[in-house]
Amino acid sequence: MINRKRILDEFYELVQIKCSTRAERQVADVIKQKLVNLHTEVTEDDTGGKIGGNCGNVIAFLPGTAAGAPGILFTAHLDCVEPCGNIQPVLKDGIITSAGDTILGSDDKSGVVAILEVLRVIKEQNIPHGNIQVVFTVAEEGGLNGSKNIDPSLLKADFGYALDSSGSPGEIVNMAPGQNQLEIIVHGKKAHAGVAPEEGINAIVLAGKALAGIRDGRIDQETTANIGIIEGGTATNIVPDKVKIVAEARSRNMEKLTAQTEHMRQVFEETVKASGGRAEVSISKKYDAYVLPETAPVVQLARQAAESIGLTPVIKATGGGSDANFFNSYGVPTVVLGTGMSKVHTTDEFIKEEDLYNICAFTLAIVKAAGQANK
């Protein structure tokens, strides 16, 4: 059985440690000591150096005690979005919030605390389990950079669970999109807007014509596209010769992702050229999609575990990316679990106290169910 007071105390402790992206050192050191105290094998990789951060991914391993049980990966991320300094958690009427001038940090300390609590309960109650690997990633916010830069050979699990989603405990995300980013530079020709406008080619106007021809927003059930950033121009009396646009395309179907990305590239290049300008389009893959069938062991075990403790399993797709995208690409089938975090990335962020306890109980139920299963 989980220890509710311990869970709440540890959640309060961890959210009050500032943990900006690429500056997770302080919270990582606290968590590493907790993992050492739990007699796990603890290492830290070199991701910090790769991404210009002060901390790498924290990786722990607990050898299994149940022969034939599958090895499980549990993962959550250490960093938070800003403002994440001087967080003061407040509990009122069963809801945990910040004092109102910061985020709360349930994204993703709710996941971190659940994993730590489960490791303690396993030890305290001698619960049979398979091999358990824990990966606390860094720099998840803004690019999944911790999981992106981990050495895949370090992963030792049959399947995994990322505790990092809104939605109540019991929600299981088995599908997520891949994402491509497009950076477009539209080149026109500079001229004086009052003296000789006919000598110029307005890059902003060229960009507008191209944007008018782009399919964006909800393309279909699996696919979306968005124009996120546009920068250009220097003064009203100068015909602008350069505009920068940053856009994205996402889809849970990689063929559709390729098609949408190519559509956006082609529209920009051809439309701008037809009006006398030139468009440079750079495309970078951010991460691949994953689609796991409901019959996959990682999904079925989570469903069984949820039902065993009275939670309603809800298997669903998402439109967002997470560390699970990379773990799936490394050959570790990984779903994302809802932890109850709500209104994340805002100062209105909150989590129900009961959901904090339920995600711990759900994670423990997964370990118990796996300990009784055979590969």
Summary of the structure (lengths in Angstrom):
residues: 375
radius of gyration: 23.6
end to end distance: 25.6
largest distance: 83.3
contacts: 1388
relative contact order: 0.19
helix: 35%
strand: 30%
